[in-house]
Amino acid sequence: MNIDDPSSSEKTSFSESLANLEFPGWSSVIVPDLWQQQAITALKEGKDVVVQAPTGAGKTFIFENWSRLGKNSSQAIYTVPTRALANDKLAEWRARGWNVGIATGDLSENLDAPIIVATLETQKLRLIRGEGPALMVVDEYQMIRDTDRGLNYELALAMAPPHTQLLLLSGSVANPQDIVKWFSQLGRDAVLVKTTHRPVPLEEVLIENLQYHVPSNIRGFWPRIAAKALAEDLGPLLIFAPRRTEAEKLAAEIARYLPNPNPLKLTPEQRKCVGETIAKMLKSRVCFHHSGLSYAARAGVIEPLTKAGQLRVVVATMGLAAGINFSLRTVALAADSYRRG
């Protein structure tokens, strides 16, 4: 299905709003990197932009450049693949004083705000009806290749109305140029902006190279691995498990066997939100994270504690791989190696 080029009046209106922005309340001037400036310029010219950059390189800055303090009168929808990431962005931008709304399976509020943080599926019908915003950001757009959700992503992008500019962000797409070609076939004017610079280097650590001798009273494969990692200053530790049940069982096992010299003290309100089982884990500074948790437990207790660096080990399903900003240093994959004993 071909989509006509956006009208010049619609493009000019949005481009002018970008060019005329003021940035009150910012105490310092942030100078964009060259690749960021290229993306910003392309947005101002009314083009769709596909950004390929490593984690931590500053992809979100491209969006924030025109929407600082949420003062842009043109509405933008910033879509993310998980509710956890939506909660993270909402908290981050509201803490800056931005006027931000949210639309996820858990929560829907302030939908007239200039910025809406949302899971993409909540916006699909709006796009199909031709009621898209001035700008739609698709963060972690590699989800278009996802077996379960990829069709929704493809449909939403294909049906985005002509007046809606698209900004796609990812660090893990092998062929981003194919997305640009696809947009061109849809009648859209898109450019690709890439950088390979990685501000946060990655380092592989082999388990067998960890020298710490684990006491015999720490039983179980993953409790012993967690003990080794923490003893060698590789914590906090994030372990990815394949399913919710494995995440819960593994977190409980680690909390049971891992020594706990500094128990975490929860408030009565926090204990009520998470329940006694999770509260007991949190006392050991260990917990699990998945979308089956209640909103109050996940966004109100577990995520803030993790962001504050209060937890030693978090066991999560792959939803957290989408990029939520947690204070974690080491990542381990338990998908194929999870075992007990």
Beta strands, then each sheet from edge to edge (+ up, - down):
strand 1: 48-52
strand 2: 76-80
strand 3: 100-103
strand 4: 108-109
strand 5: 115-119
strand 6: 135-139
strand 7: 165-170
strand 8: 190-194
strand 9: 237-240
strand 10: 286-289
strand 11: 313-316
strand 12: 330-333
sheet 1: 4+ 3- 5- 2- 6- 7- 1- 8-
sheet 2: 10+ 11+ 9+ 12+
end
